[in-house]
Amino acid sequence: MAGEALIVVDVQNDFCPGGALAVAGGGEIVPVVNDLIRTFEHVVLTQDWHPDGHSSFASVHSGKAPFETITMPYGEQTLWPDHCVQGSAGADFHPALEWTRAELVIRKGFRTGIDSYSAFFENDRLTPTGLTGYLRDRGIDSVTLCGLATDFCVAFSALDAVARGFSTSVVLDASRGIDLNGSLAAMITRMRQAGVRML
């Protein structure tokens, strides 16, 4: 499995029950994710890492509520509750996640003016995180993704992985979705059509 990597997406307190942007059943995946972590030689984690007053927070847009959309210079942006603020308990990894085996943590969303769902690119689709180069330098050509949320950060990461030439799988039992207006089914369909394997 030297040419394969596990990418664990955003298993952080704010996306788990009791968090600011909790995904239903988010905490349930942790034992399954831990089993996967033990299986893979290469493990990469992503961590949502927003500054205070991030442009994706509904609280910074007068008259706007979470889950509404606005148009940003880079396109349509869903507005979220304040979440995963840098250095906060909500931004920490779930306490039961066995994250110390990760050889790389990709922090995303740390630029105030742009959100970042994907492990590979920010939402302008132009600004890379550097993950592609890291994986290629390590000789990794196959990635398996899991985490939170299936229909946002996991899905956009998987689509970008395929587009960058990686053989890509998503472990659905180790992921949970937000399902905003049917987004879960839509993104699973989109991933399948792009060539992502659903495990």
Disulfide bonds with the S-S distance in Angstrom:
none
